[in-house]
Amino acid sequence: MAALSIAAVVGAGGALAATLPTVHAAAPNHDPVIMIPGMTGDVGNMDPMKQNLQSNGWPADRLFTWTDSSKMTQDLAVAAKELGAKVNQVRQQTGAKKVVLATWSASTLAARYYIKNLGGGDTVSQYISFAGPHHGTTFNFCKQYVSCQQFAEPNTPFLTALNSGTEVPHNDKVAYLTLRSSGDWNVAPTDSAKLEGADNRLLTTPTHFNIISDAQALKIMRDFIIAHEDDNPPTSTTPPSSTTTPPTSTTTPPVQPCFADSNYKHVQAGRAHDNGGGRALANGSNQDMGLNVVSGTTKLRKTGDNYYVIDPACS
């Protein structure tokens, strides 16, 4: 979704549905902010957000735009793993213990997966979601992308697993904010963009595309970050110098096992299933592996409970 797809779907203005929290004085150093566009989006989509933060006191060297190797079109569990590497790189570069994730559309889900399953509860201080399809969307004309298949319906295996238990995991350490708009036709219904247990804010006019540059939405984000810096005060005041050894990652993502076998054996082992037409689909991601036969080899990586993705590079 550059956000459900740039060609398909990035609004202005907006009215708050809730009173803004009391704004406290900013901490001496903000946690670094990583801003991530949605499906098919470019990092340049997040430049207005980056410029807004910088013009309101955030140092340029604490602001980062990033996307994964597929522009959020691949399996979002794989995108989450790439995000983990970026988080650790930013932490090492800045000397910060934690980062803020400002996410948009499809990337909201990859970031949630990282926090829930890959150690992000210890490396993220605040999670901010702009127009995230957390409970699916009826605007789902993008199923040529694996990521879209994962949020195209309310109860996809990916969303069911992601939303199970609590929708705000590690909320004793991570503050959650969602922003949604009744003017967003791409995440429908509007309340799909809420998370139970988060600080959920409703605006009325931004579209799916310009909610990330909307002045009122950005003010909500800035105020939220500052207010919650009292919960997780930034732990570094200066970036590491050339003579300082950057801190190493405090969290090592769990090893994700790989399986190389014929499609038939994957099905027999419960890692895949037959679609009823003689083709094997990976459990969870439903990626098409090809014919359900004993010849050939497909490599599957397990990224969650009964969740597998095709990964030719895994070993």
ZAROGU-497954 format. One record per residue: residue in one letter; x, y, z of N, C-alpha, C, CB in turn. Coordinates in steps of 0.2 Angstrom, whole numbers, plus 5000, padded with zeros to 4 digits. Glycine has a CB too. Layout:
<nodes>
AXYZXYZXYZXYZ;...
</nodes>
This chain:
<nodes>
M500449955000500050005000500550065000499550005006;A500750104992501150154995500650184998501550194990;A500650125000500250125005499650095002500050185009;L499150065001498850004999499150004992498149994999;S499550034989499850034982499850114980499449994977;I500350134978500450204976499950224971501150234975;A499850174966499450194960498750184963499650144955;A498650144968497950134970497750184975497850064972;V498150194979497950234985498450274988497750184990;V499250404997499550445001499150505002500250455000;G497950635012497450675014497650745017497050645017;A497250785018497550845021497050875026497650905016;G497250915031496750935036496550875041496150975033;G496150895046495950835050495650865056496450785051;A495150835059494850855065494950805070494150875065;L495250815076495350765081494750745084495850795087;A494650675086494150655089494250645096493950585086;A494850655099495050655106495450715108495350585107;T495450725114495850785116496550765117495650805123;L497050805114497750795114497950785121498150845111;P498450745123498750735129499150795131499250675130;T499250805138499650855140500350845137499650855148;V500650905134501250905131501850915136501350945125;H502250875138502850885142503450915138503050825146;A503950945142504550965139504850915135504951005144;A505150925130505550875126506150855130505750895119;A506350785129506950765132507550795129506950685132;P508150795132508750825129508850795122509350815133;N508750725121508850695115508250655113509550655115;H507950665108507450615106507650545104506950645100;D507350495105507550435102507450435094507050375104;P507950405091507950405083507250385081508450365080;V507050415076506350395072506550365066505950465072;I506250305065506350275058505650275055506550195059;M505550315049504950325045504950275039504850395043;I504350235039504350185034503750195030504350115038;P503750195023503150195019502850135018503450225012;G502250135014501850075013502050035007501150085013;M501649995005501749945000501849984993501149894999;T502349964990502649994984502850064985502050004978;G502850094991503050164992503850174992502850184999;D504050234991504750254991504850284998504950294985;V505550285000505650325006505550395005506450315008;G505550424999505450494998504650515000505550514991;N504250465001503550475003503550505010503150415003;M504050485014504150505021504450575022504450455025;D504750605017505150665018504750725021505350685011;P504050735019503650785023503650775030502950785020;M503550705033503550695040504250705043503450615041;K504850685039505450695042505650775042505950665037;Q505450815037505550885037505150915043505350915031;N504550895044504150915050504450905056503450885049;L504650845057505050835064505650875065505250765064;Q506050885059506650925060506450995061507050915053;S505951025058505751095059505451105066505251115054;N505351055070505051055076505551035082504351015077;G506151035080506651025085507050955085506451035091;W506850905081507150845080507850855076506750795077;P508350835079509050835075509050795069509650815080;A509350815064509250775057509650715058509650815052;D510150705063510450645063510050595068511150655066;R509450615070509050565073508450545069508750595080;L508450565063507850545058508050505052507550615056;F507750455051507850405046507250385042508250345049;T507350385035506850355031507050285029506550395026;W506650235028506850165026506250125023507250135032;T506450085019505950025017506349965016505550045011;D505949905016506349845015506549835008505849785017;S506849775006507049764999506549754994507549705000;S505949744996505349734991504849794991505049674993;K505049844995504549904996503849874999504449934989;M503949835004503349805007502849765003502949865011;T503149734998502749694994502849614995502849704986;Q503349604999503449535000503149515007504249515001;D503249445009502949425015503149475020503149355017;L502649495024502849545029503249525035502149585032;A503249455036503649425041504449435039503449355042;V504549425033505249435030505449515031505249415023;A504949555029505049625029505249645037504449665027;A504849615041505049625048505749605050504549585053;K505949555048506649535049507149585046506849465046;E507049615040507449665038507449725042507249685030;L506849745045506749805049507149795055505949805051;G507149735058507549725064508349735063507549645066;A508549725057509249735055509349815055509449705048;K508849845052508849925051508849955058508349945047;V508449925063508349955069509049945073507849915073;N509349895072510049885076510549925073510249805075;Q510549935066511049985063510950055065510949975055;V510350075066510150145068510450155076509450165068;R510250105080510450105087511250105087510250045090;Q511550065083512350065083512550135081512550015079;Q512250165076512450225073512350285078512150245066;T511850285081511650345086511850335093510950355085;G511950275095512150255102511450255106512550305105;A510850255103510250255106510050175108509650285102;K509750165114509550105116508950085112509450095123;K508450135111507850115107507650165102507250115113;V507150145098506950195092506250195092507250165085;V506050255089505250265087505150235080505050335088;L504650195079504450175073503850215070504350095072;A503850255065503350285062503150255056503450365061;T502550215056502450175050501850195047502350105053;W501750175040501150195036500950135032501350255031;S500250125032499950075028500250005030500050085021;A500449965024500749895025501249895030500949875018;S501749945030502249935035502049935042502749995034;T501449965044501249955051501249885053500549985051;L501049835048501049765050501749735051500649735045;A502149755047502849725047503149745054503249755041;A503049815056503349835062503049805068503249915063;R502349785068502049755073502349685074501249755072;Y502449655068502749585068503349585071502749555061;Y503749635070504449645073504449645080504849705070;I503949695083503849705090503649635093503449755091;K503149605090502849545094503349485093502249525090;N503649475088503949405087504749405086503749375080;L505049465085505749465083506149515088505849495076;G505949525094506349555099506249635099507049545098;G505749665095505649735095505449765102505149745090;G505149725106504949745112505449775116504549695116;D506049755115506649785119507049835115507149725120;T506849855109507249905105506749955102507549865099;V506149955104505650005101505350045107505149975097;S505350105108505050145113504350165111505450205115;Q504250175105503550205103503450175096503550275103;Y502850155095502550125089501950175086502350055089;I502050205080501550245078501350225071501850325077;S500650215071500350185065499950235061499950125066;F500050245055499650295051499250245046500150345047;A498650245046498250215041498450135040498250245035;G498450105046498650035045498049985044499050015051;P498049935040497549885039497549835044497549855032;H497549845050497649795056497149745056497649835062;H496549755053496049705053495749695046495449725058;G496249705041496049695034495749755031495549635034;T495549745025495249805021494749775016495749855019;T494249805014493849785008494149815002493149815009;F494549865002494949884997495549844996495149964997;N495449794992496049744992496149724985495849684996;F496249774980496349754973497149754972496049804969;C497449724976498249724975498449654977498549774980;K498049604976498249534978498849504974497749494978;Q499149544969499649524965500349524970499849564959;Y500249554976500749564980500649514986500849634983;V501149484988501049434994500849475000501749404996;S501149535001500949575007500149585007501349635008;C499949605002499249625001498749565003499049644994;Q499049505001498649445002498549435010498949384999;Q499049465013499049455021498649495024499749465023;F498349555021497949595025497249605020498249665026;A497149575015496649585011495949565014496749545004;E495949525019495349505022495449515030495149435021;P494949515034494949525041495349475045494349535044;N495249405042495449355046495949315042494849305048;T496449345039496949305035497349275041497349345031;P497749215039498149185044498649235047498549125041;F498949275043499449325045499149375051499749365040;L498549405049498249445054497949415060497649485050;T497649355059497449315065498049305070497149245062;A498549285067499149265072499449335075499749235068;L499449385071499749445073499249485078499749495067;N498649475078498149505082497949455088497549525079;S498249395088498049355094498349375100498249275092;G498049355106498349375112498149445114499049355113;T498649485112498549565113498749595106498949585119;E498349645105498549685099499149735100497949725096;V499349745106499849795108500349755113499549855112;P500749705110501249665114501749715117501549615110;H502049695123502549735126502349805128503149735122;N501649815129501449885130501649915137500749885129;D502049875141502349895147502949935145502449845152;K503249925139503849955137503749995130504349895136;V503249975126503150015120502550045120503149955114;A502550115119501950155118501650155111502050225120;Y500950135111500650125104500150185103500250065104;L500250215097499750265094499550245087500150335094;T498950245086498650245079498250305077498150175078;L498350325070498050375067497650345061498450435065;R496950365061496550345055496150405053496150285058;S495850395048495450445045494750425042495850495040;S494250455043493650435039493650455032492950465043;G494150495030494250515023494650465019494550575022;D494850405023495350355020494850305017495850325025;W494850295011494450245007494850185006494150275001;N495450185008495850125006495950075012496550145004;V495850095018495850055024495050055026496350075030;A494750005024493950015025493749945028493650025018;P493349945033493050005037493650045040492549985041;T493450105042493950155045494250125052493650215047;D493850095056494050065062494550005061493450045066;S494649985055495149925054495849955056495149905047;A495950025056496550045058496650055065496650115054;K496250035069496350045077496649985079495650055080;L496949985085497249935089496949935096497949935089;E496649875098496449875105496949885110496049815106;G496949935114497449945119497950005117497849885120;A497850025111498250085109497950155110498450075102;D498250205110497950275109497750285102498550325112;N497150275101496850275094496550345093496350225093;R496750375087496550445086496150445079497150495086;L495650475079495250485072495250555070494450465074;L495450565063495350625060494850615054496050645056;T494550675051494050665047494150675040493450715049;T494650715038494750735031495350705027494850805031;P495950685031496450655027496350595023497050645031;T496650585017496550525013497050475015496650545006;H497050415012497550365014498250395013497450305010;F498350435007498950455005499250515009498950464998;N498850565010499150625013499050625021498850685010;I498850575024498850575031499550575034498450505034;I500050555031500750555033501050625032501150505030;S500650675029500950735028500450795031501050755021;D499850765034499350805037499650845043498750765038;A499550915043499850945049499550925056499751025048;Q498950915056498650895062498850825065497850895062;A498850775060499150715061499850715064499050665055;L500250755061500950755063501050795069501350795057;K500550835071500650865078500450815083500150925078;I499950775082499750725086500350675087499150675084;M500650655082501250615083501850645087501550595076;R501950705085502550745089502350745097502650815086;D501750765098501450775105501550705109500750805106;F501350655105501350585108502050565110501050535103;I502550575105503250555106503450595112503650575100;I503350655113503650695118503350675125503550775117;A502650665125502350645131502550575134501550635130;H502750535129502950465131503650455132502750415126;E504050515131504750515132504850505140505150575130;D504350525144504350515151504350445153503850555154;D504050405149504050335150504750295149503450295146;N504950315143505650285141506150345139505550245134;P506450375144506850425142507450405138507150455149;P507550445133508150425128508750415132508250485123;T509150365130509750345135510350375132509750275135;S510450405127511050435124510950505123511250395118;T511450545124511450615123511950635117511650655129;T512350595115512750605109512850545105513450645111;P512950555099513150495095513850465097513050505087;P513950405096514650375097515150405093514650305096;S515750425096516250455092516650405088516750495096;S517150425084517550375080517950335085517950405075;T518050355091518450315096518050275100518950365099;T517350285100516950245104516650185100516350285106;T516650125104516450065101515650065101516750005104;P515250065096514550065096514350005100514250065089;P513750015104513449965108513249905103512849985112;T513249845105513049795101512349785103513449725102;S511949745098511249735099511149695106511049695093;T510649715109510449675115509949625114510149725120;T509749615108509249565107509449535100508549595106;T509449465101509649425095508949395092510149375096;P508749405086508149375084508149305084507949405077;P507649265086507649195086507849165079507049165088;V508249115079508349075072507749045069508849025073;Q507649065063507049045060507248985055506649095055;P506948925057507148865054506948855046506848805057;C507348825042507248815035507148745034507748845031;F506748725029506548655027506648655019505848635029;A507048615017507148595009506848535008507848605007;D506348525004506048465002505548474996505548435008;S505348414994504848414988504148444991504748344985;N503748474986503148494988502748444992502748534982;Y502748384989502348334992502548314999502448264988;K503148315000503448305007503248365012504148285007;H503248425009503048485013502348475016503148545010;V501948455011501248445012501148385018500848425006;Q501448335017501448275021501648295028501848215019;A502148345029502448365035502048415038503148385034;G501548445035501148495038501348565037501048475045;R501848575033502148645032501748675026502848635030;A501348635022501048665016500348625016501448655010;H499948645011499348605010499148605003498748635014;D498748565000498548554993497948604993498348484991;N497948644987497348684986496748654983497548744982;G496748584983496248554980496248544972495548584982;G496748584969496848584962497548554960496748644959;G497848524965498448494964499048534965498448464957;R498948594968499548634969499648644976499448704966;A500248654978500448654985500548734987501148624987;L500248744993500248814996500548815003499548844996;A501048865004501348865010500848885016501948915010;N500848845021500448865027500548935029500548815033;G500048965031500049035034500049085028500649045038;S500649095024500749145019500349125013501449145017;N500149055012499749035006500149054999499049065006;Q500749055000501149064994501149004989501949084995;D501049014983501048954978501748924977500748974971;M501748864979502448824978502548794972502548784984;G501948784968501948744962501548674963502648724960;L501648634958501248574959501448524965501448534952;N500948494967501048454973501348384971500448444977;V501948384970502348324967502948304971502448334959;V503248244970503748224974504448244971503748144974;S504448274965505048294961505148364963505048284954;G505848384963506048454964506048474971505448504961;T506348534973506448554980506248624981507148544982;T505848634986505648704988505948714995504848714988;K506148774996506448795002505948835006507148835002;L505748815012505248855016505548875022504648815017;R505448935024505648965031505048975035506049035030;K505148945042504648955046504649015050504648895052;T504249065049504249135052503749145058504149185047;G503349095059502849095065502549035066502349155063;D502049035071501648975072501248945066501248985078;N501448895063501148865057501148915052500448845059;Y501748955051501749005046502448995042501749075049;Y502348985036502948975032502949015025502948895030;V503549035023503649075017504149045013503849145019;I504149055006504649025002505249075002504349024994;D505849045003506449075004506949035001506549095011;P507149054994507649014991508349024994507649034984;A508449074998509149085001509249055007509249155002;C508649025010508748995017509148925017508048985020;S509448915022509848855023509848825030510648865020;
</nodes>
